[in-house]
Amino acid sequence: MFERPGVQPRLRLSRATTRLTLWLGVIRDSFVTLMPVTFFGLGALLLQNLPWDAYQGAMTALGGKVWHERMNVVVLATHGVMGLVLAPLIAVHLFRRLPSIPVDGLEVPPVVAALSALVNFMLFVFAKPISSESFGRNAMLQGIVVGIASTELLRQLVRVRWFAPARVPYDVESNFYFGIRLTPPVMASGLIMMAAVVLSDRLPRLSHEALAAIVAAVNSHGTAAWLLSMAAAGLNQILWFAGVNGGNMLDVYATDLFARADTVYAGGLASRTLFNSFVLLGGSGATCGLIVAILLVVKQGPERRIAQLSVVPAFFNINELLMYGLPIVLNSTYLIPFICVPLVLCLLTLALVESGWLTLHPVVLLWTTPPLLSGWMLTDSWRGAFVQLIEIGLSAVLYLPFVHKAEADRKKREAEAAQVMMQTILNNVPARTPLIKRHDEVGHIARGLLSDLRDGLNHDRQALSLVYQPMHDREGTVVGVEALLRWRHARYGAISPLIAVTLAEDSEEIHRVGAWVLNEACACKARWNAAGHRQLTMAINLSPIQLTDPDLPARVSTALRMHGLEPVEIELEITESAEIPGGHVVDQTLRQLAAAGVRLSMDDFGMGHSSLLYMQRFPVSSIKLDGSLTRLVLTNSTTADVIRTITALGRSRKVKIVAEFVETTAQRCALVELGCDIFQGYFHSAPLPEQACLDHFTQHGLSASSEF
């Protein structure tokens, strides 16, 4: 077969886009992990620089003259090592999210990637003169690049046979094994990084006075302040969008653009103080407005959480969490507003200053001085704070349409991932990895749903409910119901109970879900008893995992006693779609339930988990034939013979046979002839709410009786 031209390039582009998305997600996760360090350093920075003389005097009296230095130690120990810490953090996060690499049948520990990234980062640092900026915020881009490159490089080198040393005995301790086995790949990675360092040193350097001639030419015009301010704002935003600290780059290579630090506004140059206080509100991109827009538009999801976490840092013009966590860096959705919003604010501020409405005073402020406070201090009036407030609102309005688009794209991706997750569960993929442990979008959706399920158990009781499907005997009389879980999700609507149960089983929440279902079903049965329907049996589903709980028999007894029920009024259906665990605890639990008089039923009989052997482990009062059998009874003679054999076994063991998924008259008649005793399915009734189920009893002539 021949491939159409252009298919391979498109495939490579798709893979590159997927990889870039993964990298950006890893960067976001790493910045979230750094939040404790960020806030610790931010607190010290705030305490150190609050611009009130009374406060500064009180702190000096309390901590002595060296208290500033002590706060500075905290800043250096946190913000001063951001780049250094990011490299191994990103390496670990990326290593975990990429497919695992087995080495001689063992999984490579992510800590090796962190070690490699740390060494590679230090190679870049020690290749140049070391300063306090070598490890901190100015080195964050270097940390990001080194962390990603180290992991990707190590994954490739581990696969190279040449880097495998002499075979290490398998019976040695795993840490020692990997220490020997991965030494050559880590060394090779370091040598490649060293070559990159040497190559980077040979690249031509940009002159620190590269813009001097341009600035001199512009200064000959009366609009120099406007042109240079707009140029500085545009360059700053373009650099930040590429992930480079624009402020630091401009400070090094574009010093000619700006007036002196102690000059608030100069008619022929851009003003750094004006930039920090009126243009970059919340950080580069004027992201205070973006945070407001996100909080207005996005009602739930990671973007809203990131915006909420960014509120306090943005108050001090720190927005790395937004830049790399949302992300804004290399995000085409935010390219236009990220560059244009600061330009609009720059024009507005210059117009107000040139018109004389804003008068700026020569006050030296740190770039971390909060908005409103910085405006008041620079103008010594309410006007400065008022302008900043208007600019935050204006930037929010300008960001709004782009936030709407980003949210629509997110919802589309989320819906696709949710569909994949649900299909994975509904298709019953064997030996699957628990969905909540996956590191992709599917895992993210699964963890979100699990959190919502917990909320439903704890608070939102309207999200979870039970419906009841009647069971009829051969004569058509209602003899019982099965309690079925329903979950109404705020975003996804009705979610299959199989998905809810699977998520609960993957997280050990199944014990709480099971307890909730047991209590609700018993409460309903008590109300039906009061209405005169004590003779009905309430069938309640039980996950095999619940049998590992030694407190289950006591919990069942408590529920029966609380609602005034006899043990024979309920029947616990143990699903056979999953293997019942072995062990002393499970066997003892089953014996205690049977000894208490609670009926046990084998649900989904025929799914292939040693059905017949289970009948040796505990007494069974009924067997429910799986729908895979009952649906084929009219079209598959082998299936009919299997059902006939099961019903014969049931008669010999005095066990009732219940046929599920009975939907037609012909199907029901065939199942009657094959020996089935009880029938459940849409032929008789769909699952019904509690009151509708009572009406169904009346319609089918079920008389009220107090006897069981």
WOKA-V111094 format. One line per field, one symbol per residue. burial: I if it has 24 or more other ideal C-beta (glycine too) atoms within 12 Angstrom, else O. A space follows every 10 residues. Layout:
burial = ???
This chain:
burial = OOOOOOOOOO OOOOOOOOOO OIIIIIIIII IIIIIOIIII IIIIIIIIII OOOOOOOOOO OOOOOOOOOO IOOIIIOIII IIIIIIIIII IIIIIIIIOO IOIOOOOIII IIIIIIIIII IIIIIOOOOO OOIIIIIIII IIIIIIIIII IIIIIOIIOO OOOOOOOOOO OOOOOOIIOI IIIIIIOIII OIIOOIIOOO OOOOOOOOOO IOOOIOOIIO OOOIIIIIII IIIIIIIIII IIIIIIIIII IIIIIIIIIO OOOIIIOIII IIIIIIIIII IIIIIIIIII IIIIIOIIOO IIIIIIIIII IIIIIIIIII IIIIIIIIII IOIIOOIIII IIIIIIIIII OIIOOOOIOI IOIOIIIIII IIIIIIIIIO OOIIIOIIII IIIIIIIIII OIIOOIIOOI OOIIOOIIOI IIOIIOOOOO OOOIIIOOII IIIIIIIIII IIIIOIIOOO OOIIIIIIII IIIOOOOIII IIIIIIIOIO OIOOIIIIII IIIIIIIOII IIIIIIIIII IIIIIIIIIO IOIIIIIIII IIIIIIIIIO OIIOIIIOII OOIOIIIOII IIIIIIIIOI OOOOOIOOII OIIIOIOIII IIIIIIIOIO IOOIIOIIII IIIIIIIOII IOIOOOOOII OIIIIIIOII OOOOIIIIII IIIOOOIIOI IIOIIIIIII IOIIIOIIOI OOIIOIIOOO OIOOOOOO
